[in-house]
Amino acid sequence: MHKDDHNNARLAGNCFAFYEASMTKSEKPTIFRAERSPLKVTLLVFS
């Protein structure tokens, strides 16, 4: 794995964490909550 690939994966993880925080504070979090567990697994794979 190239260093850039690792940095990109970390950047994606940071963006996802920010997105998750934004969605959690949303007025309609129920749509996101249904997919929450699979997305957290995906985040672990990229981190």
N, CA, C and O atoms as a Maestro MAE file, in Angstrom:
{
 s_m_m2io_version
 :::
 2.0.0
}

f_m_ct {
 s_m_title
 :::
 protein
 m_atom[188] {
  # First column is atom index #
  i_m_mmod_type
  r_m_x_coord
  r_m_y_coord
  r_m_z_coord
  i_m_residue_number
  s_m_chain_name
  s_m_pdb_residue_name
  s_m_pdb_atom_name
  i_m_atomic_number
  :::
  1 25 0.841 -1.196 0.000 1 A "MET " " N  " 7
  2 3 0.000 0.000 0.000 1 A "MET " " CA " 6
  3 2 0.879 1.251 0.000 1 A "MET " " C  " 6
  4 15 1.801 1.366 0.808 1 A "MET " " O  " 8
  5 25 0.601 2.156 -0.879 2 A "HIS " " N  " 7
  6 3 1.374 3.388 -0.951 2 A "HIS " " CA " 6
  7 2 0.991 4.326 0.184 2 A "HIS " " C  " 6
  8 15 -0.106 4.244 0.737 2 A "HIS " " O  " 8
  9 25 1.900 5.201 0.514 3 A "LYS " " N  " 7
  10 3 1.632 6.168 1.578 3 A "LYS " " CA " 6
  11 2 0.417 7.033 1.248 3 A "LYS " " C  " 6
  12 15 -0.389 7.343 2.125 3 A "LYS " " O  " 8
  13 25 0.291 7.420 -0.023 4 A "ASP " " N  " 7
  14 3 -0.850 8.243 -0.434 4 A "ASP " " CA " 6
  15 2 -2.168 7.506 -0.222 4 A "ASP " " C  " 6
  16 15 -3.167 8.107 0.174 4 A "ASP " " O  " 8
  17 25 -2.164 6.200 -0.487 5 A "ASP " " N  " 7
  18 3 -3.380 5.412 -0.295 5 A "ASP " " CA " 6
  19 2 -3.781 5.419 1.176 5 A "ASP " " C  " 6
  20 15 -4.960 5.537 1.508 5 A "ASP " " O  " 8
  21 25 -2.788 5.291 2.051 6 A "HIS " " N  " 7
  22 3 -3.071 5.300 3.485 6 A "HIS " " CA " 6
  23 2 -3.626 6.659 3.909 6 A "HIS " " C  " 6
  24 15 -4.579 6.735 4.685 6 A "HIS " " O  " 8
  25 25 -3.027 7.720 3.399 7 A "ASN " " N  " 7
  26 3 -3.502 9.064 3.725 7 A "ASN " " CA " 6
  27 2 -4.917 9.289 3.204 7 A "ASN " " C  " 6
  28 15 -5.738 9.909 3.880 7 A "ASN " " O  " 8
  29 25 -5.204 8.789 2.011 8 A "ASN " " N  " 7
  30 3 -6.544 8.923 1.443 8 A "ASN " " CA " 6
  31 2 -7.561 8.167 2.284 8 A "ASN " " C  " 6
  32 15 -8.670 8.650 2.510 8 A "ASN " " O  " 8
  33 25 -7.183 6.986 2.744 9 A "ALA " " N  " 7
  34 3 -8.083 6.196 3.579 9 A "ALA " " CA " 6
  35 2 -8.345 6.913 4.899 9 A "ALA " " C  " 6
  36 15 -9.470 6.923 5.399 9 A "ALA " " O  " 8
  37 25 -7.300 7.509 5.454 10 A "ARG " " N  " 7
  38 3 -7.467 8.235 6.709 10 A "ARG " " CA " 6
  39 2 -8.348 9.463 6.501 10 A "ARG " " C  " 6
  40 15 -9.195 9.782 7.335 10 A "ARG " " O  " 8
  41 25 -8.138 10.146 5.379 11 A "LEU " " N  " 7
  42 3 -8.953 11.316 5.048 11 A "LEU " " CA " 6
  43 2 -10.418 10.909 4.897 11 A "LEU " " C  " 6
  44 15 -11.313 11.603 5.381 11 A "LEU " " O  " 8
  45 25 -10.659 9.789 4.228 12 A "ALA " " N  " 7
  46 3 -12.025 9.292 4.058 12 A "ALA " " CA " 6
  47 2 -12.644 8.995 5.418 12 A "ALA " " C  " 6
  48 15 -13.820 9.282 5.646 12 A "ALA " " O  " 8
  49 25 -11.861 8.425 6.312 13 A "GLY " " N  " 7
  50 3 -12.347 8.132 7.661 13 A "GLY " " CA " 6
  51 2 -12.699 9.400 8.414 13 A "GLY " " C  " 6
  52 15 -13.719 9.460 9.100 13 A "GLY " " O  " 8
  53 25 -11.854 10.415 8.285 14 A "ASN " " N  " 7
  54 3 -12.120 11.689 8.952 14 A "ASN " " CA " 6
  55 2 -13.375 12.344 8.390 14 A "ASN " " C  " 6
  56 15 -14.192 12.875 9.143 14 A "ASN " " O  " 8
  57 25 -13.528 12.308 7.081 15 A "CYS " " N  " 7
  58 3 -14.719 12.876 6.444 15 A "CYS " " CA " 6
  59 2 -15.965 12.126 6.883 15 A "CYS " " C  " 6
  60 15 -17.006 12.733 7.137 15 A "CYS " " O  " 8
  61 25 -15.859 10.797 6.973 16 A "PHE " " N  " 7
  62 3 -16.997 9.998 7.390 16 A "PHE " " CA " 6
  63 2 -17.384 10.312 8.830 16 A "PHE " " C  " 6
  64 15 -18.568 10.419 9.148 16 A "PHE " " O  " 8
  65 25 -16.388 10.461 9.700 17 A "ALA " " N  " 7
  66 3 -16.666 10.778 11.100 17 A "ALA " " CA " 6
  67 2 -17.401 12.114 11.206 17 A "ALA " " C  " 6
  68 15 -18.330 12.261 12.000 17 A "ALA " " O  " 8
  69 25 -16.976 13.080 10.401 18 A "PHE " " N  " 7
  70 3 -17.627 14.388 10.374 18 A "PHE " " CA " 6
  71 2 -19.050 14.256 9.848 18 A "PHE " " C  " 6
  72 15 -19.979 14.858 10.386 18 A "PHE " " O  " 8
  73 25 -19.213 13.459 8.788 19 A "TYR " " N  " 7
  74 3 -20.527 13.228 8.194 19 A "TYR " " CA " 6
  75 2 -21.453 12.554 9.196 19 A "TYR " " C  " 6
  76 15 -22.615 12.937 9.335 19 A "TYR " " O  " 8
  77 25 -20.928 11.541 9.897 20 A "GLU " " N  " 7
  78 3 -21.737 10.832 10.880 20 A "GLU " " CA " 6
  79 2 -22.190 11.782 11.985 20 A "GLU " " C  " 6
  80 15 -23.345 11.737 12.409 20 A "GLU " " O  " 8
  81 25 -21.294 12.633 12.447 21 A "ALA " " N  " 7
  82 3 -21.638 13.594 13.492 21 A "ALA " " CA " 6
  83 2 -22.716 14.560 13.002 21 A "ALA " " C  " 6
  84 15 -23.636 14.903 13.744 21 A "ALA " " O  " 8
  85 25 -22.594 14.988 11.763 22 A "SER " " N  " 7
  86 3 -23.584 15.899 11.184 22 A "SER " " CA " 6
  87 2 -24.945 15.220 11.064 22 A "SER " " C  " 6
  88 15 -25.976 15.821 11.366 22 A "SER " " O  " 8
  89 25 -24.938 13.973 10.623 23 A "MET " " N  " 7
  90 3 -26.193 13.246 10.454 23 A "MET " " CA " 6
  91 2 -26.844 12.947 11.799 23 A "MET " " C  " 6
  92 15 -28.070 12.954 11.913 23 A "MET " " O  " 8
  93 25 -26.033 12.686 12.811 24 A "THR " " N  " 7
  94 3 -26.564 12.395 14.139 24 A "THR " " CA " 6
  95 2 -27.315 13.602 14.693 24 A "THR " " C  " 6
  96 15 -28.303 13.447 15.412 24 A "THR " " O  " 8
  97 25 -26.851 14.795 14.362 25 A "LYS " " N  " 7
  98 3 -27.488 16.023 14.834 25 A "LYS " " CA " 6
  99 2 -28.640 16.463 13.935 25 A "LYS " " C  " 6
  100 15 -29.330 17.440 14.226 25 A "LYS " " O  " 8
  101 25 -28.838 15.731 12.843 26 A "SER " " N  " 7
  102 3 -29.890 16.080 11.896 26 A "SER " " CA " 6
  103 2 -31.269 15.922 12.531 26 A "SER " " C  " 6
  104 15 -31.427 15.220 13.530 26 A "SER " " O  " 8
  105 25 -32.258 16.580 11.943 27 A "GLU " " N  " 7
  106 3 -33.625 16.476 12.443 27 A "GLU " " CA " 6
  107 2 -34.246 15.121 12.118 27 A "GLU " " C  " 6
  108 15 -35.216 14.707 12.753 27 A "GLU " " O  " 8
  109 25 -33.680 14.431 11.122 28 A "LYS " " N  " 7
  110 3 -34.214 13.131 10.722 28 A "LYS " " CA " 6
  111 2 -33.109 12.067 10.735 28 A "LYS " " C  " 6
  112 15 -32.688 11.608 9.673 28 A "LYS " " O  " 8
  113 25 -32.639 11.674 11.915 29 A "PRO " " N  " 7
  114 3 -31.541 10.708 12.007 29 A "PRO " " CA " 6
  115 2 -31.967 9.257 11.812 29 A "PRO " " C  " 6
  116 15 -31.115 8.378 11.689 29 A "PRO " " O  " 8
  117 25 -33.276 8.992 11.782 30 A "THR " " N  " 7
  118 3 -33.762 7.614 11.714 30 A "THR " " CA " 6
  119 2 -33.346 6.919 10.420 30 A "THR " " C  " 6
  120 15 -33.054 5.723 10.434 30 A "THR " " O  " 8
  121 25 -33.313 7.642 9.311 31 A "ILE " " N  " 7
  122 3 -32.916 7.057 8.027 31 A "ILE " " CA " 6
  123 2 -31.462 6.600 8.103 31 A "ILE " " C  " 6
  124 15 -31.115 5.523 7.618 31 A "ILE " " O  " 8
  125 25 -30.619 7.426 8.714 32 A "PHE " " N  " 7
  126 3 -29.197 7.113 8.825 32 A "PHE " " CA " 6
  127 2 -28.951 5.988 9.830 32 A "PHE " " C  " 6
  128 15 -28.076 5.146 9.628 32 A "PHE " " O  " 8
  129 25 -29.720 5.982 10.901 33 A "ARG " " N  " 7
  130 3 -29.505 5.021 11.982 33 A "ARG " " CA " 6
  131 2 -29.647 3.572 11.503 33 A "ARG " " C  " 6
  132 15 -28.975 2.676 12.016 33 A "ARG " " O  " 8
  133 25 -30.506 3.351 10.537 34 A "ALA " " N  " 7
  134 3 -30.715 2.000 10.012 34 A "ALA " " CA " 6
  135 2 -29.446 1.434 9.382 34 A "ALA " " C  " 6
  136 15 -29.210 0.226 9.415 34 A "ALA " " O  " 8
  137 25 -28.629 2.322 8.806 35 A "GLU " " N  " 7
  138 3 -27.392 1.896 8.135 35 A "GLU " " CA " 6
  139 2 -26.156 2.106 9.008 35 A "GLU " " C  " 6
  140 15 -25.032 1.910 8.546 35 A "GLU " " O  " 8
  141 25 -26.349 2.491 10.229 36 A "ARG " " N  " 7
  142 3 -25.224 2.891 11.081 36 A "ARG " " CA " 6
  143 2 -24.206 1.776 11.319 36 A "ARG " " C  " 6
  144 15 -23.005 2.007 11.178 36 A "ARG " " O  " 8
  145 25 -24.656 0.587 11.673 37 A "SER " " N  " 7
  146 3 -23.725 -0.507 11.965 37 A "SER " " CA " 6
  147 2 -22.880 -0.925 10.762 37 A "SER " " C  " 6
  148 15 -21.660 -1.024 10.895 37 A "SER " " O  " 8
  149 25 -23.476 -1.174 9.595 38 A "PRO " " N  " 7
  150 3 -22.666 -1.543 8.428 38 A "PRO " " CA " 6
  151 2 -21.652 -0.466 8.057 38 A "PRO " " C  " 6
  152 15 -20.542 -0.787 7.633 38 A "PRO " " O  " 8
  153 25 -22.013 0.797 8.208 39 A "LEU " " N  " 7
  154 3 -21.099 1.877 7.867 39 A "LEU " " CA " 6
  155 2 -19.937 1.938 8.853 39 A "LEU " " C  " 6
  156 15 -18.815 2.266 8.468 39 A "LEU " " O  " 8
  157 25 -20.194 1.625 10.114 40 A "LYS " " N  " 7
  158 3 -19.101 1.617 11.091 40 A "LYS " " CA " 6
  159 2 -18.125 0.493 10.778 40 A "LYS " " C  " 6
  160 15 -16.918 0.658 10.956 40 A "LYS " " O  " 8
  161 25 -18.625 -0.638 10.317 41 A "VAL " " N  " 7
  162 3 -17.749 -1.733 9.910 41 A "VAL " " CA " 6
  163 2 -16.890 -1.300 8.729 41 A "VAL " " C  " 6
  164 15 -15.692 -1.581 8.690 41 A "VAL " " O  " 8
  165 25 -17.500 -0.620 7.772 42 A "THR " " N  " 7
  166 3 -16.760 -0.118 6.614 42 A "THR " " CA " 6
  167 2 -15.682 0.863 7.057 42 A "THR " " C  " 6
  168 15 -14.574 0.844 6.521 42 A "THR " " O  " 8
  169 25 -15.987 1.707 8.014 43 A "LEU " " N  " 7
  170 3 -15.020 2.679 8.515 43 A "LEU " " CA " 6
  171 2 -13.820 1.969 9.138 43 A "LEU " " C  " 6
  172 15 -12.683 2.405 8.957 43 A "LEU " " O  " 8
  173 25 -14.060 0.897 9.859 44 A "LEU " " N  " 7
  174 3 -12.965 0.143 10.466 44 A "LEU " " CA " 6
  175 2 -12.055 -0.451 9.407 44 A "LEU " " C  " 6
  176 15 -10.838 -0.497 9.586 44 A "LEU " " O  " 8
  177 25 -12.632 -0.903 8.310 45 A "VAL " " N  " 7
  178 3 -11.848 -1.495 7.221 45 A "VAL " " CA " 6
  179 2 -10.901 -0.467 6.613 45 A "VAL " " C  " 6
  180 15 -9.764 -0.796 6.272 45 A "VAL " " O  " 8
  181 25 -11.362 0.775 6.474 46 A "PHE " " N  " 7
  182 3 -10.550 1.814 5.843 46 A "PHE " " CA " 6
  183 2 -9.573 2.486 6.800 46 A "PHE " " C  " 6
  184 15 -8.622 3.132 6.362 46 A "PHE " " O  " 8
  185 25 -9.798 2.340 8.091 47 A "SER " " N  " 7
  186 3 -8.933 3.040 9.046 47 A "SER " " CA " 6
  187 2 -7.635 2.295 9.308 47 A "SER " " C  " 6
  188 15 -6.804 2.759 10.090 47 A "SER " " O  " 8
  :::
 }
 m_bond[187] {
  # First column is bond index #
  i_m_from
  i_m_to
  i_m_order
  :::
  1 1 2 1
  2 2 3 1
  3 3 4 2
  4 3 5 1
  5 5 6 1
  6 6 7 1
  7 7 8 2
  8 7 9 1
  9 9 10 1
  10 10 11 1
  11 11 12 2
  12 11 13 1
  13 13 14 1
  14 14 15 1
  15 15 16 2
  16 15 17 1
  17 17 18 1
  18 18 19 1
  19 19 20 2
  20 19 21 1
  21 21 22 1
  22 22 23 1
  23 23 24 2
  24 23 25 1
  25 25 26 1
  26 26 27 1
  27 27 28 2
  28 27 29 1
  29 29 30 1
  30 30 31 1
  31 31 32 2
  32 31 33 1
  33 33 34 1
  34 34 35 1
  35 35 36 2
  36 35 37 1
  37 37 38 1
  38 38 39 1
  39 39 40 2
  40 39 41 1
  41 41 42 1
  42 42 43 1
  43 43 44 2
  44 43 45 1
  45 45 46 1
  46 46 47 1
  47 47 48 2
  48 47 49 1
  49 49 50 1
  50 50 51 1
  51 51 52 2
  52 51 53 1
  53 53 54 1
  54 54 55 1
  55 55 56 2
  56 55 57 1
  57 57 58 1
  58 58 59 1
  59 59 60 2
  60 59 61 1
  61 61 62 1
  62 62 63 1
  63 63 64 2
  64 63 65 1
  65 65 66 1
  66 66 67 1
  67 67 68 2
  68 67 69 1
  69 69 70 1
  70 70 71 1
  71 71 72 2
  72 71 73 1
  73 73 74 1
  74 74 75 1
  75 75 76 2
  76 75 77 1
  77 77 78 1
  78 78 79 1
  79 79 80 2
  80 79 81 1
  81 81 82 1
  82 82 83 1
  83 83 84 2
  84 83 85 1
  85 85 86 1
  86 86 87 1
  87 87 88 2
  88 87 89 1
  89 89 90 1
  90 90 91 1
  91 91 92 2
  92 91 93 1
  93 93 94 1
  94 94 95 1
  95 95 96 2
  96 95 97 1
  97 97 98 1
  98 98 99 1
  99 99 100 2
  100 99 101 1
  101 101 102 1
  102 102 103 1
  103 103 104 2
  104 103 105 1
  105 105 106 1
  106 106 107 1
  107 107 108 2
  108 107 109 1
  109 109 110 1
  110 110 111 1
  111 111 112 2
  112 111 113 1
  113 113 114 1
  114 114 115 1
  115 115 116 2
  116 115 117 1
  117 117 118 1
  118 118 119 1
  119 119 120 2
  120 119 121 1
  121 121 122 1
  122 122 123 1
  123 123 124 2
  124 123 125 1
  125 125 126 1
  126 126 127 1
  127 127 128 2
  128 127 129 1
  129 129 130 1
  130 130 131 1
  131 131 132 2
  132 131 133 1
  133 133 134 1
  134 134 135 1
  135 135 136 2
  136 135 137 1
  137 137 138 1
  138 138 139 1
  139 139 140 2
  140 139 141 1
  141 141 142 1
  142 142 143 1
  143 143 144 2
  144 143 145 1
  145 145 146 1
  146 146 147 1
  147 147 148 2
  148 147 149 1
  149 149 150 1
  150 150 151 1
  151 151 152 2
  152 151 153 1
  153 153 154 1
  154 154 155 1
  155 155 156 2
  156 155 157 1
  157 157 158 1
  158 158 159 1
  159 159 160 2
  160 159 161 1
  161 161 162 1
  162 162 163 1
  163 163 164 2
  164 163 165 1
  165 165 166 1
  166 166 167 1
  167 167 168 2
  168 167 169 1
  169 169 170 1
  170 170 171 1
  171 171 172 2
  172 171 173 1
  173 173 174 1
  174 174 175 1
  175 175 176 2
  176 175 177 1
  177 177 178 1
  178 178 179 1
  179 179 180 2
  180 179 181 1
  181 181 182 1
  182 182 183 1
  183 183 184 2
  184 183 185 1
  185 185 186 1
  186 186 187 1
  187 187 188 2
  :::
 }
}
